[in-house]
């Protein structure tokens, strides 16, 4: 765990190293993924089943889960968990419903009609992890925006190691209205969704997080299908003053550290004594934390504390780090939030732990990682919509703007372009 102080002479060097730290898998899986994709593209179901048997130790007769199986497994979800999922679905759905954009249509002063229509994608694939942890919340976060956008066909791929699945995952799928579900994971699942197999028609876009193989597979099929992003290890940055309970902040830092050994938790604080209390609390919590091994590795290898003289210094540092999650545990969080330009999602105040956003806050928890918040946003309804523009000229409108088009076509050396306009003008 690194401790950086803005007053140190070598702070800029150390901070630059922190910003440029690449925490993704160091093993190059691109070759393996390329071979799996090519194999599934050629052999379809047979290849997917072979990889499922090899990696998941499961040999299903059919990759697609039956409606009876989904219902039977979903019914085993504990009542309190199902009720929590239903509340989460209600909140997530309401927030994303607000995102639906309006079509544009108008006539300009030249008499040209212009517009833009929003159209939903036809079919989307959702990848739900099932390895280190299976997340029913991810089902809701990926499926509900697609459903609200108007996607007609939503396909879910979820690995079932040794034939087992978390009932809450299927309960979440039922709540979200997902009926087409396949027991497959890894790069082979991405290949099946992108290329299609005998039992699975291909989709137009693939969303959802996964391990290094899933991420690389999504990278390689991009262009054949759309993807949301290439997800990296989780991140959290907490800005906290000394008025906080240090134990609260310690739990917040570990909430992301327990995701993955490569996850990163960063604290920016303005009190050295408070920092020492937080660090002590982290160690105390880790002793009895069931996910101690993962969380401790993440904290020790990638965790960082940045000590500033004033919390206003946190904003430019934060914008350079461009973290996935930002907690502003200060008295006037809106003041700092208004200056933040690079973050996946912001959690305001001492009573808004990031975990609320992971489950049922409302905004999506599929967020940009690895500093991609500099140019990317979290998953939303917009990821499942396309924009189609239209343009209509009548004869009078073309007379007004056509000559300029001919001039530009001639300047670019494209005579057929100019001719297609000029032939319609009266003086041609």
C-alpha positions as CSV (number, residue, x, y, z in Angstrom):
1,X,0.0,0.0,0.0
2,X,1.5,3.3,-1.1
3,X,1.4,6.5,1.0
4,X,1.9,9.7,-1.0
5,X,2.1,13.2,0.3
6,X,1.6,16.2,-1.9
7,X,4.2,18.0,0.1
8,X,6.9,15.5,-0.7
9,X,9.5,16.5,-3.3
10,X,9.0,13.3,-5.3
11,X,5.2,13.4,-5.2
12,X,4.7,14.1,-8.9
13,X,6.9,11.2,-9.9
14,X,5.1,8.8,-7.5
15,X,1.6,10.1,-8.5
16,X,2.5,9.7,-12.2
17,X,3.4,6.1,-11.5
18,X,0.1,5.5,-9.7
19,X,-1.8,7.0,-12.6
20,X,0.0,4.8,-15.2
21,X,-0.2,1.6,-13.2
22,X,-1.7,-1.1,-15.4
23,X,-3.5,-3.6,-13.2
24,X,-5.0,-5.8,-15.9
25,X,-3.9,-9.4,-16.3
26,X,-0.2,-9.7,-17.1
27,X,-0.7,-12.9,-18.9
28,X,-1.3,-12.4,-22.6
29,X,-4.5,-14.4,-23.4
30,X,-5.1,-12.9,-26.9
31,X,-3.7,-16.0,-28.7
32,X,-5.8,-18.4,-26.7
33,X,-8.9,-16.3,-27.2
34,X,-8.3,-16.0,-30.9
35,X,-8.2,-19.8,-31.3
36,X,-11.4,-20.3,-29.2
37,X,-13.3,-17.7,-31.3
38,X,-12.1,-19.3,-34.5
39,X,-13.1,-22.8,-33.3
40,X,-16.6,-21.8,-32.2
41,X,-17.1,-19.9,-35.5
42,X,-16.4,-23.1,-37.4
43,X,-17.8,-25.9,-35.1
44,X,-20.6,-24.0,-33.3
45,X,-22.4,-25.9,-30.5
46,X,-19.9,-28.7,-30.5
47,X,-17.0,-26.4,-29.7
48,X,-18.9,-24.5,-27.1
49,X,-19.9,-27.7,-25.3
50,X,-16.3,-29.0,-25.4
51,X,-15.0,-25.8,-23.8
52,X,-17.8,-25.8,-21.3
53,X,-16.8,-29.3,-20.3
54,X,-13.1,-28.5,-20.1
55,X,-13.4,-25.2,-18.2
56,X,-16.6,-25.5,-16.2
57,X,-16.5,-29.3,-15.7
58,X,-20.1,-29.4,-16.9
59,X,-21.5,-31.2,-20.0
60,X,-25.1,-30.2,-20.6
61,X,-27.1,-31.9,-23.3
62,X,-28.5,-28.5,-24.3
63,X,-26.8,-25.2,-23.8
64,X,-30.1,-23.4,-23.5
65,X,-31.8,-23.6,-20.1
66,X,-35.4,-24.7,-20.2
67,X,-38.2,-22.6,-18.9
68,X,-39.0,-25.3,-16.3
69,X,-35.3,-25.2,-15.1
70,X,-35.3,-21.5,-14.8
71,X,-38.6,-21.4,-12.9
72,X,-37.5,-24.3,-10.6
73,X,-34.1,-22.8,-9.8
74,X,-35.5,-19.2,-9.5
75,X,-38.0,-20.4,-7.0
76,X,-35.2,-21.5,-4.7
77,X,-34.1,-17.9,-4.3
78,X,-34.6,-16.9,-0.6
79,X,-37.7,-14.7,-0.2
80,X,-35.8,-11.8,1.3
81,X,-33.3,-11.8,-1.6
82,X,-36.1,-11.9,-4.1
83,X,-37.8,-9.0,-2.4
84,X,-34.5,-7.0,-2.4
85,X,-34.1,-7.8,-6.1
86,X,-37.6,-6.6,-6.8
87,X,-36.9,-3.3,-5.0
88,X,-33.6,-2.9,-6.9
89,X,-35.4,-3.6,-10.2
90,X,-38.0,-0.9,-9.4
91,X,-35.4,1.7,-8.6
92,X,-33.1,0.8,-11.5
93,X,-36.0,0.8,-13.9
94,X,-37.3,4.1,-12.8
95,X,-33.9,5.8,-13.1
96,X,-33.3,4.4,-16.6
97,X,-36.8,5.2,-17.8
98,X,-35.9,8.8,-17.2
99,X,-33.0,8.5,-19.7
100,X,-35.2,7.8,-22.8
101,X,-34.4,10.5,-25.3
102,X,-36.7,12.4,-27.6
103,X,-36.7,12.3,-31.4
104,X,-35.8,15.5,-33.2
105,X,-37.6,17.0,-36.2
106,X,-37.7,20.5,-37.7
107,X,-37.6,22.5,-40.9
108,X,-34.9,25.1,-41.3
109,X,-35.0,28.6,-43.0
110,X,-34.0,27.0,-46.3
111,X,-37.1,24.8,-46.2
112,X,-35.1,21.6,-45.6
113,X,-36.7,19.1,-43.2
114,X,-34.2,17.5,-40.8
115,X,-34.5,15.1,-38.0
116,X,-33.1,12.3,-35.8
117,X,-34.9,9.2,-34.7
118,X,-33.9,6.9,-31.8
119,X,-34.2,3.2,-32.7
120,X,-33.7,0.3,-30.3
121,X,-31.2,-2.5,-31.1
122,X,-33.0,-5.7,-32.2
123,X,-31.1,-8.2,-30.2
124,X,-28.5,-8.0,-27.4
125,X,-26.4,-10.5,-25.5
126,X,-25.8,-10.1,-21.7
127,X,-22.8,-11.8,-20.1
128,X,-23.2,-12.6,-16.4
129,X,-20.1,-13.8,-14.6
130,X,-20.3,-17.1,-12.7
131,X,-16.8,-17.8,-11.6
132,X,-15.2,-16.1,-8.5
133,X,-18.6,-14.6,-7.8
134,X,-22.0,-14.5,-9.5
135,X,-23.9,-11.3,-9.3
136,X,-27.7,-11.2,-9.7
137,X,-27.4,-7.4,-9.5
138,X,-25.5,-7.5,-12.8
139,X,-28.5,-9.2,-14.5
140,X,-30.7,-6.3,-13.5
141,X,-28.1,-3.6,-14.4
142,X,-27.6,-5.0,-17.9
143,X,-31.1,-6.3,-18.8
144,X,-33.3,-3.5,-17.5
145,X,-31.8,-0.7,-19.6
146,X,-32.0,-2.9,-22.7
147,X,-35.7,-3.7,-22.0
148,X,-36.5,-0.1,-21.3
149,X,-34.8,0.9,-24.6
150,X,-37.1,-1.5,-26.4
151,X,-34.7,-4.3,-27.3
152,X,-36.9,-7.1,-28.6
153,X,-34.5,-10.1,-27.9
154,X,-32.3,-10.2,-24.8
155,X,-30.0,-13.3,-24.6
156,X,-28.2,-14.1,-21.4
157,X,-25.0,-16.2,-21.1
158,X,-24.0,-17.4,-17.7
159,X,-21.4,-20.1,-16.8
160,X,-22.5,-22.9,-14.6
161,X,-19.4,-24.4,-12.9
162,X,-20.1,-28.1,-12.2
163,X,-23.6,-27.5,-13.3
164,X,-24.4,-25.2,-10.4
165,X,-26.0,-21.7,-10.6
166,X,-26.9,-19.2,-8.0
167,X,-30.8,-19.2,-7.9
168,X,-30.7,-15.5,-7.3
169,X,-29.2,-15.0,-10.8
170,X,-32.2,-16.8,-12.4
171,X,-34.7,-15.0,-10.1
172,X,-33.2,-11.7,-11.3
173,X,-33.5,-12.8,-14.9
174,X,-37.2,-13.6,-14.3
175,X,-37.7,-10.2,-12.7
176,X,-36.0,-8.5,-15.7
177,X,-38.0,-10.5,-18.2
178,X,-35.1,-12.4,-19.7
179,X,-36.2,-15.8,-21.0
180,X,-33.4,-16.9,-23.4
181,X,-30.6,-18.1,-21.2
182,X,-27.6,-20.3,-22.0
183,X,-25.2,-22.1,-19.7
184,X,-21.9,-21.0,-21.1
185,X,-19.1,-18.7,-20.1
186,X,-15.7,-17.5,-21.1
187,X,-14.5,-16.6,-24.6
188,X,-16.6,-19.4,-26.0
189,X,-19.8,-17.7,-24.8
190,X,-18.7,-14.4,-26.4
191,X,-18.0,-16.3,-29.7
192,X,-21.4,-18.0,-29.6
193,X,-23.2,-14.6,-29.0
194,X,-21.2,-12.9,-31.8
195,X,-21.1,-15.6,-34.5
196,X,-24.1,-17.7,-33.6
197,X,-24.3,-21.5,-33.4
198,X,-26.8,-24.1,-34.5
199,X,-28.9,-23.5,-31.4
200,X,-28.2,-19.8,-30.9
201,X,-28.8,-16.9,-33.3
202,X,-26.2,-14.2,-33.1
203,X,-26.9,-10.8,-31.4
204,X,-26.0,-7.3,-32.4
205,X,-24.3,-6.2,-29.2
206,X,-22.7,-7.8,-26.2
207,X,-22.6,-6.2,-22.8
208,X,-21.5,-7.2,-19.3
209,X,-18.3,-7.7,-17.4
210,X,-16.1,-10.9,-17.2
211,X,-12.6,-12.2,-16.6
212,X,-9.6,-11.5,-18.8
213,X,-10.7,-14.0,-21.4
214,X,-14.2,-12.5,-21.7
215,X,-12.7,-9.0,-21.9
216,X,-10.3,-10.0,-24.7
217,X,-13.0,-11.9,-26.6
218,X,-15.2,-8.8,-26.5
219,X,-12.2,-6.8,-27.8
220,X,-11.7,-9.2,-30.7
221,X,-15.3,-9.5,-31.8
222,X,-15.9,-5.8,-31.8
223,X,-16.8,-4.7,-35.3
224,X,-18.7,-7.9,-35.9
225,X,-20.9,-6.9,-33.0
226,X,-21.0,-3.9,-30.7
227,X,-19.8,-4.0,-27.2
228,X,-20.3,-1.8,-24.1
229,X,-16.7,-1.7,-23.0
230,X,-13.7,-3.8,-22.1
231,X,-14.0,-4.0,-18.4
232,X,-11.0,-4.0,-16.1
233,X,-10.5,-4.5,-12.3
234,X,-12.8,-2.5,-10.0
235,X,-11.7,0.8,-8.5
236,X,-12.8,3.2,-5.8
237,X,-11.5,6.5,-4.7
238,X,-12.7,8.0,-1.4
239,X,-12.2,11.7,-0.6
240,X,-12.6,12.0,3.2
241,X,-12.1,14.7,5.8
242,X,-11.3,14.0,9.5
243,X,-14.9,14.3,10.5
244,X,-15.6,10.8,9.2
245,X,-15.8,7.6,11.2
246,X,-12.5,5.9,10.2
247,X,-14.2,2.5,10.3
248,X,-16.8,3.5,7.8
249,X,-14.1,4.6,5.4
250,X,-12.1,1.4,5.9
251,X,-15.1,-0.7,5.0
252,X,-15.7,1.5,1.9
253,X,-12.1,0.9,0.7
254,X,-12.4,-2.8,1.2
255,X,-15.8,-3.0,-0.5
256,X,-13.9,-2.8,-3.9
257,X,-10.7,-4.5,-2.8
258,X,-12.6,-7.7,-2.1
259,X,-13.7,-7.9,-5.8
260,X,-10.4,-8.9,-7.2
261,X,-6.7,-9.1,-6.3
262,X,-6.2,-6.5,-9.1
263,X,-8.8,-4.1,-7.8
264,X,-7.7,-0.7,-6.5
265,X,-8.8,1.4,-3.5
266,X,-7.5,4.9,-3.0
267,X,-8.1,7.3,-0.1
268,X,-7.4,11.0,-0.4
269,X,-7.5,12.7,3.0
270,X,-6.3,15.9,4.7
271,X,-5.4,14.6,8.1
272,X,-2.4,12.3,8.8
273,X,-3.9,11.2,12.2
274,X,-7.2,10.3,10.5
275,X,-5.3,8.3,7.8
276,X,-3.6,6.3,10.5
277,X,-6.9,5.5,12.1
278,X,-8.3,4.3,8.7
279,X,-5.3,2.1,8.1
280,X,-5.7,0.6,11.5
281,X,-9.4,0.0,10.9
282,X,-8.6,-1.7,7.6
283,X,-6.2,-4.1,9.3
284,X,-8.7,-4.8,12.0
285,X,-11.5,-5.6,9.5
286,X,-9.3,-7.8,7.3
287,X,-8.5,-10.2,10.2
288,X,-12.1,-11.6,10.1
289,X,-13.2,-10.7,6.6
290,X,-14.3,-13.8,4.7
291,X,-12.8,-12.4,1.5
292,X,-9.6,-11.5,3.3
293,X,-7.2,-13.2,0.9
294,X,-8.4,-11.3,-2.1
295,X,-9.0,-8.0,-0.3
296,X,-5.6,-8.0,1.4
297,X,-3.8,-8.7,-1.9
298,X,-5.6,-5.9,-3.6
299,X,-5.0,-3.5,-0.7
300,X,-1.3,-4.3,-0.3
301,X,-0.4,-4.4,-4.0
302,X,-2.6,-1.7,-5.4
303,X,-4.0,0.4,-2.6
304,X,-2.9,3.9,-2.0
305,X,-3.4,6.9,0.4
306,X,-2.8,10.4,-0.8
307,X,-2.3,13.0,1.9
308,X,-3.2,16.5,0.9
309,X,-3.0,19.8,2.7
310,X,-6.5,20.8,1.6
311,X,-9.2,18.7,0.0
312,X,-9.5,21.1,-2.9
313,X,-6.3,19.5,-4.1
314,X,-8.2,16.2,-4.6
315,X,-10.1,17.4,-7.7
316,X,-7.2,17.6,-10.2
317,X,-5.7,14.4,-8.8
318,X,-9.0,12.7,-9.1
319,X,-9.6,13.8,-12.7
320,X,-6.2,12.4,-13.7
321,X,-7.0,9.1,-12.0
322,X,-10.5,9.0,-13.6
323,X,-11.7,6.3,-11.2
324,X,-14.7,4.0,-11.7
325,X,-16.3,5.0,-8.3
326,X,-15.8,8.2,-6.3
327,X,-17.0,8.7,-2.8
328,X,-17.1,12.3,-1.5
329,X,-17.3,11.9,2.3
330,X,-17.2,15.6,3.1
331,X,-19.6,18.3,4.4
332,X,-20.3,19.9,1.1
333,X,-19.9,17.1,-1.5
334,X,-21.7,19.0,-4.3
335,X,-19.0,21.7,-4.3
336,X,-16.3,19.1,-5.1
337,X,-18.6,17.1,-7.4
338,X,-19.3,20.1,-9.6
339,X,-15.6,20.2,-10.5
340,X,-15.2,16.5,-11.3
341,X,-14.9,15.8,-15.0
342,X,-13.6,12.2,-15.0
343,X,-15.4,9.6,-13.0
344,X,-17.7,6.7,-13.6
345,X,-20.1,7.4,-10.8
346,X,-20.1,9.8,-7.8
347,X,-21.5,9.1,-4.3
348,X,-22.2,12.2,-2.3
349,X,-21.9,12.5,1.4
350,X,-21.1,10.4,4.4
351,X,-24.2,8.3,4.2
352,X,-23.8,7.2,0.6
353,X,-21.5,4.2,0.5
354,X,-20.6,3.0,-3.0
355,X,-22.3,-0.4,-2.3
356,X,-25.7,1.3,-2.5
357,X,-24.9,2.0,-6.1
358,X,-23.8,-1.6,-6.7
359,X,-27.2,-2.9,-5.8
360,X,-30.3,-0.6,-5.8
361,X,-29.4,3.1,-5.9
362,X,-30.7,3.5,-9.4
363,X,-27.8,4.5,-11.7
364,X,-26.0,1.7,-13.4
365,X,-23.1,-0.2,-11.8
366,X,-21.5,-1.1,-15.1
367,X,-18.9,1.7,-15.2
368,X,-15.7,2.6,-17.0
369,X,-12.5,1.3,-15.5
370,X,-8.8,1.7,-16.1
371,X,-9.0,5.5,-16.5
372,X,-11.5,5.1,-19.4
373,X,-13.8,7.5,-17.5
374,X,-11.8,10.2,-19.2
375,X,-13.8,9.4,-22.4
376,X,-16.5,6.9,-21.5
377,X,-19.7,6.6,-19.3
378,X,-21.5,4.0,-17.4
379,X,-24.0,1.6,-19.1
380,X,-27.3,3.3,-19.8
381,X,-30.4,3.2,-22.1
382,X,-28.3,5.0,-24.7
383,X,-26.1,1.8,-25.1
384,X,-29.1,0.0,-26.5
385,X,-30.3,2.7,-28.9
386,X,-29.1,3.8,-32.4
387,X,-29.6,7.2,-33.9
388,X,-30.9,7.5,-37.5
389,X,-30.9,10.9,-39.1
390,X,-33.1,12.0,-42.0
391,X,-33.0,14.9,-44.5
392,X,-35.7,16.0,-47.0
393,X,-35.3,18.7,-49.6
394,X,-38.1,19.9,-51.9
395,X,-37.3,21.6,-55.2
396,X,-37.1,25.1,-53.7
397,X,-34.9,24.0,-50.8
398,X,-32.4,22.3,-53.1
399,X,-32.2,25.4,-55.2
400,X,-31.2,27.4,-52.1
401,X,-28.4,25.1,-50.9
402,X,-27.5,22.9,-53.9
403,X,-25.0,25.3,-55.5
404,X,-22.8,25.2,-52.4
405,X,-22.9,21.4,-52.4
406,X,-21.7,21.4,-56.1
407,X,-18.9,23.8,-55.3
408,X,-17.7,21.6,-52.4
409,X,-17.9,18.5,-54.5
410,X,-15.8,20.1,-57.2
411,X,-13.3,21.3,-54.6
412,X,-12.9,17.7,-53.4
413,X,-12.5,16.3,-56.9
414,X,-15.7,14.2,-56.8
415,X,-17.6,15.1,-60.0
416,X,-20.4,12.5,-59.6
417,X,-21.2,13.9,-56.2
418,X,-21.6,17.4,-57.7
419,X,-23.4,16.0,-60.8
420,X,-26.1,14.3,-58.6
421,X,-27.0,17.7,-57.2
422,X,-26.4,19.8,-60.3
423,X,-28.6,17.7,-62.5
424,X,-31.6,18.6,-60.3
425,X,-30.9,22.4,-60.4
426,X,-32.9,24.4,-62.9
427,X,-29.8,25.9,-64.6
428,X,-28.1,22.6,-65.1
